[in-house]
Amino acid sequence: MSEPFTPPLFLRSSHLQTVWGRMTRPRRLVPMTREVLVTPDDDDLVLDHLGVPPRDLSLHFVLLHGLEGSSNSVYMQGLLSVIARHGFGATAINFRSCARDANDVSRMLPNRRPRFYHSGETTDFDFAIRTLTARNPDTTFVAAGVSLGGNALLKWLGEHRGQTLVKAAAAMSVPFDLCEGGANLEHGINRFYVSRFLKTLKPKVQRVTAQFPEVRERIDVEKTMRSQTFREFDDAATAPLHGMRDADDYYATCSSIHFIDTIDTRALCITAADDPFVPASVIARAQTKASRSIDFRVTQHGGHAGFIAAGGTRYWAEELVVNWLTKAV
């Protein structure tokens, strides 16, 4: 059992917990080596491998980032630094259209297929983990996902009952129910987060429709550009781009809350009761539905992927994820 999470007094606010690290942490904590895999549908999937030579080759971590994140997201760099300290290897998967060219959205190298990624997209993770395990059959693999990446990871685990590729998994700040989570972000200060995400998502839709004119038959670009909520954006762009009827279809088929009851891989779920992205009612339902294989931890504070302790310099959940996964195998 890990020590309980206690935030500093000046970081008790859920919003400060959520944004503090984004404002204060470096995005280049560890060296990385980039590899581009060609996917089965002839597109590019960018992997970043931890550049610190591992002292122990028996265990390898595979990481999945959140919405509009990348291997350079502060929580990913935090996880990678903890893994490096333990002496293990790690690979961060960058979802399609992410980490294409540093932080300059306007100069990103486009993908070759008319799509990008979403909360329930699991085929790229499946392809990556099968590639990595085939290369290293004597290595034990564990996986960790944050936010959207955690949702995708839990969904994949639920889809692949009995799988042996991933020995154990951990998910932090998972939205669980995409419909209710998105609705929770439509009010008050929470709208700030949506506007930040849409600022980079909208140009991606413009690029994919310009690159693939046939996509315009499915996507309402004007409605996409006017969208101010996740539901509006998902209804106009995410769902039709990826072959789903509408936002409701997307949420119903891709929310991990519909898959966690079938997970038989040992898994850790860490969530904060004050997460602005996840209503308390959703956390309660997820706890009720979670299979016995899931170690569900709910803290009073922590915000969204924050969990900042010790004067604002220690990231409790990142350390817990790595320590838990190391012991789980």
N, C-alpha and C positions, 0 to 999 in steps of 0.2 A: 504494500500500500504506500503510495507516495504521500509526501507531506502536503497539507492543504494549501490551496492558493490564497495568498493574502496580498492584495495590492497596496502600494503606498497610499497614504491619505490623500495626497494631491492627485492621484490617478484612479480614484474610485469611480469617476464618471465613466459610463459605458462608451461615450463618444471619445473621451480622451484615451481610453484604452484602445479604441479602434484606430485612431489616427496618429497617436504619439510615435509609434515605431516608424510609420510612413514618413514622418517629418524629421526624425532624428537618427535613424539607422543608416549605415552605408549599404549600398547595393552591390558592392564588390568586396565582400568579406573573404571570399575564397577564390582561388584560380579555377578555371573550368576549361575543358577541352570539348570543342563542338564537333558533332557528327550529324550528318543529314541522311536519314533513311528514306528510301523510296518506298512508298506505301503500295499495297496491292492494287489501288486504283490510280497509280502513277502520279502521286503527289509527293511533296516533301514533308517529312516530319523531323523537326529539329530536336536533337537531344544534346544536353550539356552534361558531360561527365565531370565529376569532382576531380580537379587537377592535382590534388594532394595524393601522392602514392600511398595506397593502403598498406597498413602493417598486418592486417588480417584479411585474407582473401576468402574466408569462409562465409562471410555475410555481405550482402549488397542491398542497398536501399534504392527504391525507385519512387520518385516524388512527382506529385501532380499539383499544379498551382491553381489559383482561383481565377475568377472572371477578370479578363483583361490583364492578367498577370503574366509572369514568365519566370525563368530560372533566376532572374535578377530581382524578383520581388523580395522585400526585406524578410518576410517569414521563410521564404525558400532559402535565402542566404543564411538565415539563422539556423535552420535545420541542417543545411550542408556543413556549417561550421561546427555544430555539435557532433555530427557524424565523423567529420575529419578528426576531431579531438579524440573520438573513440577508436580511430584507426581503421575504419571500414570504408569501402567504396560506395559510391552513390551516382545515380543518374537522374537528372531532372528532365521530364518530358515537357516540351513547349507545345501547347496545343496549336493546331493549324491557324495561321495568321498572327500568332504571338511570337515575340522575340525575333522578328524577321530582320530588323535593322535597329539595334539599340533601342532608344526611346523615341525615335522620330517616326511617328505614324505616317507622315506624308511620304517617307522614302522607303517604306517597307517593301521588300520583295514579295510580289503576290504569289499565292499558291496557284497551282496549275489546274485545279478543279473548282467548279462553282459552288463552294461551300466554305465554312470555316469550322466552328466548333460550338458545342452547347453543353448544358448541364448533364445531359444524359448520354452524350456521345462516348461510347466505350470501345468502339472497334479499333481506334488508334492505340489506346492503352493495351488492348489485347494483342495487337500486332507487335508493339514494342516489347512487352514482357515475354512474349514467345520468342522474339529475336534474341533478347538478352539471355534468357535461360538456355536456349539452344547453344549459344556461344560458350556458356559457362555451366556445364551440367553438374559440376561438383560444388557449385556455390549455392547457398541458401538465399532466396530473395524475399524481401519484405517490402511493403509499399505504404506510403503515407500521402494523404491528400488533404488540401486545405480548401474550405468553402466549396466552390463549384467542383474543384478537383476531388474533394472528399465525397461529394454527392455522386460523382461519376465512379469513384472507386467502390463505394458501397453498392451501387447499382450493379457494377461488374461482378462483385462477389456474390450478390444475390442471383445473378444470371448464370453463374458458373458454380453451382453447388457441387461439391466433390472435387473441385480443382486442386491441383498440387503445385502449381507454378508459384504462387505466393503463399509463403508459410504463415505469415501473420500480417495484419494491416492496422493502420491507425488513421482516423479522420478527425479533423479539427474544424469547429465552427461550420458544420454542415447545415445548409438551409432545410433539408429533409422534405419539406412541402413547398414546391416552387410557387404555387398559387398563393398560399397564405403569406409566404415570405415576401413575395413581390408586393402584395397588398399592404403589408406592414410598412413598406418603404414609400408609400404614397402620401404620407402625412408628416407634417411638421418638419423638424430638422432632418429627418431621415431622407427627405427628398434630395438633400445635398449629395448623398451617395449615388443615387440614381443618375443625377445630372453629370457626375464625374465619369461614370461608366459610359453613358450614352455619348459623351464627348468624343470617345475613341471608337465606339461601336458604329455610329452612324457613318463615318467616313469609310469604314470597311465595307458597308453595304453599297455605298456609292462606287467603290472600286470594283467590287465583284460584279455589279450590274453593268459597269462600263466595260469590263474585261469579257464578260459573257452576256451578250445582248439577249440571249434566249431566256435568261433568268428574269428579265423584266416582265415576262408573261406571268410569273408567279408572285413577284414582289411588288408591293405598292410603295415605290420609292418616296413619293410625296408624303404619304402617311407615315412612313418610317422617319423622315426628316422632321416631321411635326411631333413625333412621339415624345412624351414627357414622363411616361411610366414604363416599367418593364413589360407590363401586359400589352400596352400599345405597341411597343417595339417588337415583342415576341409575336404578336398577332400579325403585324405587317411584314416582318422580316425573318426572324429566327425559325418560326414554324414552317412557312412555305418554302424557305430556302432549303430546309432539310427534310422535306417530304411529309410534313405533318399538316393536318387540316387547319388548325388555328392554335391560339395560345392555350386553350383548354385541353386540346389533344396533346400538346407538348407537355403541359404540367402533369396530366394524368399518366402519361407513358414514361416520363423521365424523372419524376420525384423519387428519391431513394427511399422514402417512407413506405413505398409499395414493395420494396425488395428486401428490407432489413430482417424480415421475419424468416427468410429462407437462408440466411448466411450461416454457413457451418465452418468458416475459417475463423480462427481467433482474431478478434478485432477490438480496438479501443476507439471509443467515441468521446471526444471532449467538447463540451459546449458550455457557454455561459448563460445564466438565466437572464442577464441583461443585454444579450446580443441584439442590437437593433435590427438585424437581418432575420431573426428567428423568433416569432412570437412564443410566449411561454406555453400556450396551448399546444403548439406544434411539438415542443420539446417533451411535454407530458405524453403526447400520443406516440412519439418516437420511442420513448422509454418503454411504454406498454407493448409496442409491437416488436421491439428488438428481440432477436433470438437469444438463446442462452449463451451463444458463442461471443456475444458482444459485452465488453466491459464498458458500461455507460457512466461517464463522470460528468456531473453538472456542478459548476461553481456558481457562487452568488454573483461574482463580478468577473470581468474579463473582456467584455465587449465582443467585437468580431475579430477573431484571430489576433487578439492582443495578449491577454494573460501576462501583463507586465508586473514584475515584482522588484524587490530590492532597490528602491530608489530610482526606478525607471531604467535599470540597466540589465536586469535578468528576465529572461523570457521563459516562464515556468512551463507552459504547454509544449514548447519545442523540446525542452530537455526531457519532459515526461514521455513524449512520443518516442524519442530515440531510446531512452532507457527501457521503456516498456517493450518495444519491439526487440531490443537486444535480448531481454530476458524471456520473451515469449517463444523463442526458438531454441 
